[in-house]
């Protein structure tokens, strides 16, 4: 295994880890306690419910976007493989 291959693997791992941490951070923000000060004092209107994406949904979107990319580099192919592995791990854990 060449050093450049190892660097590529570490970079892809860092990308997946960053995506994981981003999802974790968004999950923590959504679990903050509700305070009445957050609600505006004006007229209350019905709001559209927005559902946050789970980590598996986020990874699936990354996989789809990489599959649609017309000219994939070796790094893109490696990233795609690692994201598919991560998605299988997440789905297996559910």
GUMARGU-799573 format. One record per residue: residue number from 1; x, y, z of N, C-alpha, C in turn; residue in one letter. Coordinates in nm, 4 decimals. Layout:
% GUMARGU-799573
+-----+----------+----------+----------+----------+----------+----------+----------+----------+----------+----+
|   i |     n.c1 |     n.c2 |     n.c3 |    ca.c1 |    ca.c2 |    ca.c3 |     c.c1 |     c.c2 |     c.c3 | aa |
+-----+----------+----------+----------+----------+----------+----------+----------+----------+----------+----+
| NUM |        X |        Y |        Z |        X |        Y |        Z |        X |        Y |        Z |  a |
...
+-----+----------+----------+----------+----------+----------+----------+----------+----------+----------+----+
END
This chain:
% GUMARGU-799573
+-----+----------+----------+----------+----------+----------+----------+----------+----------+----------+----+
|   i |     n.c1 |     n.c2 |     n.c3 |    ca.c1 |    ca.c2 |    ca.c3 |     c.c1 |     c.c2 |     c.c3 | aa |
+-----+----------+----------+----------+----------+----------+----------+----------+----------+----------+----+
|   1 |   0.0858 |  -0.1181 |   0.0000 |   0.0000 |   0.0000 |   0.0000 |   0.0895 |   0.1232 |   0.0000 |  x |
|   2 |   0.0651 |   0.2107 |  -0.0923 |   0.1451 |   0.3320 |  -0.1047 |   0.1006 |   0.4343 |  -0.0014 |  x |
|   3 |   0.1914 |   0.5242 |   0.0256 |   0.1608 |   0.6309 |   0.1211 |   0.0472 |   0.7182 |   0.0695 |  x |
|   4 |   0.0439 |   0.7431 |  -0.0610 |  -0.0633 |   0.8272 |  -0.1176 |  -0.1998 |   0.7598 |  -0.1014 |  x |
|   5 |  -0.2037 |   0.6273 |  -0.1121 |  -0.3301 |   0.5549 |  -0.0891 |  -0.3747 |   0.5702 |   0.0555 |  x |
|   6 |  -0.2802 |   0.5627 |   0.1454 |  -0.3123 |   0.5780 |   0.2872 |  -0.3654 |   0.7184 |   0.3165 |  x |
|   7 |  -0.3046 |   0.8181 |   0.2544 |  -0.3495 |   0.9560 |   0.2731 |  -0.4916 |   0.9726 |   0.2187 |  x |
|   8 |  -0.5206 |   0.9106 |   0.1054 |  -0.6545 |   0.9187 |   0.0479 |  -0.7576 |   0.8549 |   0.1407 |  x |
|   9 |  -0.7237 |   0.7407 |   0.1954 |  -0.8154 |   0.6712 |   0.2863 |  -0.8411 |   0.7556 |   0.4102 |  x |
|  10 |  -0.7365 |   0.8165 |   0.4627 |  -0.7521 |   0.9019 |   0.5807 |  -0.8387 |   1.0230 |   0.5467 |  x |
|  11 |  -0.8222 |   1.0795 |   0.4278 |  -0.9023 |   1.1952 |   0.3871 |  -1.0496 |   1.1573 |   0.3746 |  x |
|  12 |  -1.0781 |   1.0438 |   0.3177 |  -1.2167 |   0.9991 |   0.3044 |  -1.2753 |   0.9702 |   0.4423 |  x |
|  13 |  -1.1950 |   0.9101 |   0.5279 |  -1.2406 |   0.8853 |   0.6648 |  -1.2729 |   1.0151 |   0.7363 |  x |
|  14 |  -1.1898 |   1.1154 |   0.7146 |  -1.2149 |   1.2460 |   0.7763 |  -1.3437 |   1.3071 |   0.7215 |  x |
|  15 |  -1.3714 |   1.2873 |   0.5941 |  -1.4956 |   1.3372 |   0.5340 |  -1.6173 |   1.2704 |   0.5975 |  x |
|  16 |  -1.6113 |   1.1394 |   0.6119 |  -1.7227 |   1.0662 |   0.6715 |  -1.7397 |   1.1063 |   0.8179 |  x |
|  17 |  -1.6289 |   1.1206 |   0.8882 |  -1.6345 |   1.1613 |   1.0286 |  -1.6938 |   1.3026 |   1.0409 |  x |
|  18 |  -1.6560 |   1.3909 |   0.9499 |  -1.7110 |   1.5270 |   0.9502 |  -1.8609 |   1.5256 |   0.9263 |  x |
|  19 |  -1.9063 |   1.4407 |   0.8344 |  -2.0501 |   1.4290 |   0.8089 |  -2.1214 |   1.3755 |   0.9320 |  x |
|  20 |  -2.0588 |   1.2808 |   0.9997 |  -2.1166 |   1.2250 |   1.1218 |  -2.1295 |   1.3326 |   1.2298 |  x |
|  21 |  -2.0230 |   1.4085 |   1.2492 |  -2.0245 |   1.5128 |   1.3518 |  -2.1254 |   1.6223 |   1.3186 |  x |
|  22 |  -2.1399 |   1.6549 |   1.1905 |  -2.2382 |   1.7545 |   1.1487 |  -2.3792 |   1.7077 |   1.1844 |  x |
|  23 |  -2.4095 |   1.5829 |   1.1551 |  -2.5398 |   1.5281 |   1.1894 |  -2.5613 |   1.5234 |   1.3401 |  x |
|  24 |  -2.4569 |   1.4904 |   1.4121 |  -2.4657 |   1.4857 |   1.5583 |  -2.4933 |   1.6254 |   1.6150 |  x |
|  25 |  -2.4269 |   1.7260 |   1.5594 |  -2.4452 |   1.8633 |   1.6062 |  -2.5870 |   1.9122 |   1.5781 |  x |
|  26 |  -2.6396 |   1.8787 |   1.4606 |  -2.7763 |   1.9176 |   1.4280 |  -2.8758 |   1.8472 |   1.5196 |  x |
|  27 |  -2.8459 |   1.7225 |   1.5545 |  -2.9323 |   1.6494 |   1.6459 |  -2.9342 |   1.7106 |   1.7845 |  x |
|  28 |  -2.8203 |   1.7602 |   1.8294 |  -2.8137 |   1.8242 |   1.9602 |  -2.8900 |   1.9558 |   1.9601 |  x |
|  29 |  -2.8843 |   2.0289 |   1.8501 |  -2.9572 |   2.1554 |   1.8424 |  -3.1075 |   2.1325 |   1.8482 |  x |
|  30 |  -3.1534 |   2.0229 |   1.7855 |  -3.2969 |   1.9969 |   1.7839 |  -3.3473 |   1.9460 |   1.9189 |  x |
|  31 |  -3.2571 |   1.8994 |   2.0046 |  -3.2998 |   1.8470 |   2.1340 |  -3.2889 |   1.9512 |   2.2461 |  x |
|  32 |  -3.2624 |   2.0757 |   2.2102 |  -3.2560 |   2.1805 |   2.3116 |  -3.3944 |   2.2015 |   2.3729 |  x |
|  33 |  -3.4020 |   2.2329 |   2.5010 |  -3.5333 |   2.2510 |   2.5646 |  -3.6055 |   2.3745 |   2.5085 |  x |
|  34 |  -3.7372 |   2.3650 |   2.5032 |  -3.8207 |   2.4730 |   2.4516 |  -3.8424 |   2.5775 |   2.5610 |  x |
|  35 |  -3.8284 |   2.7024 |   2.5241 |  -3.8572 |   2.8108 |   2.6173 |  -3.9614 |   2.9013 |   2.5536 |  x |
|  36 |  -4.0562 |   2.9526 |   2.6306 |  -4.1593 |   3.0404 |   2.5743 |  -4.1016 |   3.1649 |   2.5079 |  x |
|  37 |  -3.9807 |   3.2045 |   2.5429 |  -3.9196 |   3.3228 |   2.4832 |  -3.8903 |   3.3007 |   2.3350 |  x |
|  38 |  -3.8835 |   3.1746 |   2.2925 |  -3.8569 |   3.1443 |   2.1521 |  -3.9764 |   3.1757 |   2.0632 |  x |
|  39 |  -4.0961 |   3.1811 |   2.1200 |  -4.2179 |   3.2019 |   2.0425 |  -4.2414 |   3.3516 |   2.0189 |  x |
|  40 |  -4.2695 |   3.3923 |   1.8954 |  -4.2958 |   3.5349 |   1.8705 |  -4.4277 |   3.5768 |   1.9351 |  x |
|  41 |  -4.4390 |   3.7029 |   1.9654 |  -4.5559 |   3.7539 |   2.0361 |  -4.6686 |   3.7960 |   1.9417 |  x |
|  42 |  -4.6447 |   3.7990 |   1.8106 |  -4.7463 |   3.8429 |   1.7141 |  -4.8490 |   3.7342 |   1.6891 |  x |
|  43 |  -4.9192 |   3.7483 |   1.5765 |  -5.0198 |   3.6492 |   1.5390 |  -4.9529 |   3.5145 |   1.5148 |  x |
|  44 |  -5.0163 |   3.4107 |   1.5642 |  -4.9632 |   3.2762 |   1.5461 |  -5.0291 |   3.2157 |   1.4233 |  x |
|  45 |  -4.9465 |   3.1683 |   1.3318 |  -4.9967 |   3.1065 |   1.2100 |  -4.9474 |   2.9628 |   1.2054 |  x |
|  46 |  -5.0203 |   2.8816 |   1.1308 |  -4.9769 |   2.7437 |   1.1136 |  -4.8479 |   2.7429 |   1.0329 |  x |
|  47 |  -4.7544 |   2.6630 |   1.0790 |  -4.6260 |   2.6537 |   1.0105 |  -4.6140 |   2.5166 |   0.9458 |  x |
|  48 |  -4.5395 |   2.5136 |   0.8407 |  -4.5150 |   2.3866 |   0.7741 |  -4.4138 |   2.3079 |   0.8573 |  x |
|  49 |  -4.4400 |   2.1811 |   0.8764 |  -4.3520 |   2.0975 |   0.9567 |  -4.2334 |   2.0578 |   0.8709 |  x |
|  50 |  -4.1147 |   2.0856 |   0.9219 |  -3.9920 |   2.0516 |   0.8522 |  -3.9247 |   1.9410 |   0.9305 |  x |
|  51 |  -3.9029 |   1.8294 |   0.8651 |  -3.8409 |   1.7165 |   0.9318 |  -3.6908 |   1.7180 |   0.9035 |  x |
|  52 |  -3.6112 |   1.7074 |   1.0085 |  -3.4673 |   1.7065 |   0.9896 |  -3.4238 |   1.5710 |   0.9369 |  x |
|  53 |  -3.3177 |   1.5717 |   0.8600 |  -3.2676 |   1.4494 |   0.8003 |  -3.1860 |   1.3716 |   0.9025 |  x |
|  54 |  -3.1991 |   1.2421 |   0.8962 |  -3.1170 |   1.1580 |   0.9823 |  -2.9806 |   1.1427 |   0.9156 |  x |
|  55 |  -2.8898 |   1.0848 |   0.9889 |  -2.7546 |   1.0659 |   0.9354 |  -2.7574 |   0.9740 |   0.8140 |  x |
|  56 |  -2.8397 |   0.8700 |   0.8193 |  -2.8476 |   0.7774 |   0.7061 |  -2.9045 |   0.8476 |   0.5823 |  x |
|  57 |  -3.0022 |   0.9373 |   0.6004 |  -3.0568 |   1.0126 |   0.4871 |  -2.9500 |   1.1036 |   0.4267 |  x |
|  58 |  -2.8719 |   1.1671 |   0.5135 |  -2.7662 |   1.2569 |   0.4676 |  -2.6617 |   1.1799 |   0.3872 |  x |
|  59 |  -2.6216 |   1.0635 |   0.4380 |  -2.5212 |   0.9828 |   0.3683 |  -2.5779 |   0.9314 |   0.2368 |  x |
|  60 |  -2.7067 |   0.8941 |   0.2354 |  -2.7687 |   0.8475 |   0.1117 |  -2.7690 |   0.9583 |   0.0067 |  x |
|  61 |  -2.7934 |   1.0815 |   0.0474 |  -2.7890 |   1.1935 |  -0.0468 |  -2.6472 |   1.2143 |  -0.1009 |  x |
|  62 |  -2.5469 |   1.1986 |  -0.0142 |  -2.4082 |   1.2097 |  -0.0608 |  -2.3769 |   1.1008 |  -0.1632 |  x |
|  63 |  -2.4225 |   0.9788 |  -0.1356 |  -2.3999 |   0.8674 |  -0.2276 |  -2.4678 |   0.8953 |  -0.3614 |  x |
|  64 |  -2.5922 |   0.9413 |  -0.3580 |  -2.6651 |   0.9712 |  -0.4815 |  -2.5955 |   1.0796 |  -0.5629 |  x |
|  65 |  -2.5470 |   1.1824 |  -0.4946 |  -2.4806 |   1.2904 |  -0.5674 |  -2.3494 |   1.2423 |  -0.6304 |  x |
|  66 |  -2.2772 |   1.1530 |  -0.5616 |  -2.1540 |   1.0993 |  -0.6199 |  -2.1839 |   1.0056 |  -0.7369 |  x |
|  67 |  -2.2919 |   0.9306 |  -0.7277 |  -2.3276 |   0.8401 |  -0.8386 |  -2.3678 |   0.9187 |  -0.9627 |  x |
|  68 |  -2.4291 |   1.0357 |  -0.9450 |  -2.4730 |   1.1171 |  -1.0582 |  -2.3582 |   1.1946 |  -1.1224 |  x |
|  69 |  -2.2470 |   1.2063 |  -1.0505 |  -2.1331 |   1.2823 |  -1.1016 |  -2.0804 |   1.2140 |  -1.2284 |  x |
|  70 |  -2.0684 |   1.2884 |  -1.3393 |  -2.0316 |   1.2252 |  -1.4657 |  -1.8863 |   1.1760 |  -1.4724 |  x |
|  71 |  -1.7917 |   1.2541 |  -1.4277 |  -1.6504 |   1.2167 |  -1.4377 |  -1.5953 |   1.1905 |  -1.2982 |  x |
|  72 |  -1.6044 |   1.0658 |  -1.2545 |  -1.5594 |   1.0319 |  -1.1201 |  -1.4084 |   1.0089 |  -1.1191 |  x |
|  73 |  -1.3440 |   1.0656 |  -1.0189 |  -1.2026 |   1.0398 |  -0.9986 |  -1.1890 |   0.9167 |  -0.9099 |  x |
|  74 |  -1.0673 |   0.8720 |  -0.8914 |  -1.0433 |   0.7580 |  -0.8026 |  -1.0841 |   0.7932 |  -0.6605 |  x |
|  75 |  -1.0622 |   0.9176 |  -0.6216 |  -1.1015 |   0.9616 |  -0.4875 |  -1.2534 |   0.9555 |  -0.4713 |  x |
|  76 |  -1.3262 |   0.9956 |  -0.5756 |  -1.4724 |   0.9891 |  -0.5703 |  -1.5197 |   0.8446 |  -0.5558 |  x |
|  77 |  -1.4569 |   0.7542 |  -0.6284 |  -1.4950 |   0.6132 |  -0.6206 |  -1.4665 |   0.5572 |  -0.4812 |  x |
|  78 |  -1.3519 |   0.5937 |  -0.4245 |  -1.3188 |   0.5484 |  -0.2895 |  -1.4157 |   0.6066 |  -0.1865 |  x |
|  79 |  -1.4476 |   0.7332 |  -0.2029 |  -1.5424 |   0.7977 |  -0.1118 |  -1.6782 |   0.7303 |  -0.1209 |  x |
|  80 |  -1.7206 |   0.6992 |  -0.2418 |  -1.8484 |   0.6322 |  -0.2627 |  -1.8508 |   0.4963 |  -0.1927 |  x |
|  81 |  -1.7431 |   0.4215 |  -0.2060 |  -1.7355 |   0.2907 |  -0.1397 |  -1.7429 |   0.3053 |   0.0119 |  x |
|  82 |  -1.6691 |   0.4005 |   0.0665 |  -1.6692 |   0.4191 |   0.2116 |  -1.8049 |   0.4676 |   0.2630 |  x |
|  83 |  -1.8700 |   0.5540 |   0.1874 |  -2.0027 |   0.6004 |   0.2274 |  -2.1048 |   0.4865 |   0.2237 |  x |
|  84 |  -2.0926 |   0.3989 |   0.1246 |  -2.1824 |   0.2836 |   0.1188 |  -2.1604 |   0.1907 |   0.2371 |  x |
|  85 |  -2.0348 |   0.1728 |   0.2769 |  -2.0038 |   0.0910 |   0.3947 |  -2.0641 |   0.1544 |   0.5194 |  x |
|  86 |  -2.0475 |   0.2850 |   0.5328 |  -2.1020 |   0.3563 |   0.6495 |  -2.2540 |   0.3454 |   0.6528 |  x |
|  87 |  -2.3188 |   0.3565 |   0.5383 |  -2.4644 |   0.3462 |   0.5323 |  -2.5100 |   0.2056 |   0.5739 |  x |
|  88 |  -2.4381 |   0.1027 |   0.5256 |  -2.4738 |  -0.0338 |   0.5662 |  -2.4577 |  -0.0517 |   0.7164 |  x |
|  89 |  -2.3525 |   0.0077 |   0.7734 |  -2.3321 |  -0.0016 |   0.9186 |  -2.4458 |   0.0669 |   0.9940 |  x |
|  90 |  -2.4875 |   0.1835 |   0.9471 |  -2.5966 |   0.2551 |   1.0133 |  -2.7275 |   0.1781 |   1.0057 |  x |
|  91 |  -2.7554 |   0.1221 |   0.8873 |  -2.8803 |   0.0498 |   0.8701 |  -2.8799 |  -0.0816 |   0.9477 |  x |
|  92 |  -2.7636 |  -0.1414 |   0.9621 |  -2.7507 |  -0.2651 |   1.0389 |  -2.7727 |  -0.2382 |   1.1868 |  x |
|  93 |  -2.7304 |  -0.1211 |   1.2318 |  -2.7428 |  -0.0854 |   1.3720 |  -2.8849 |  -0.0485 |   1.4120 |  x |
|  94 |  -2.9701 |  -0.0152 |   1.3150 |  -3.1077 |   0.0244 |   1.3464 |  -3.1946 |  -0.0894 |   1.3804 |  x |
+-----+----------+----------+----------+----------+----------+----------+----------+----------+----------+----+
END
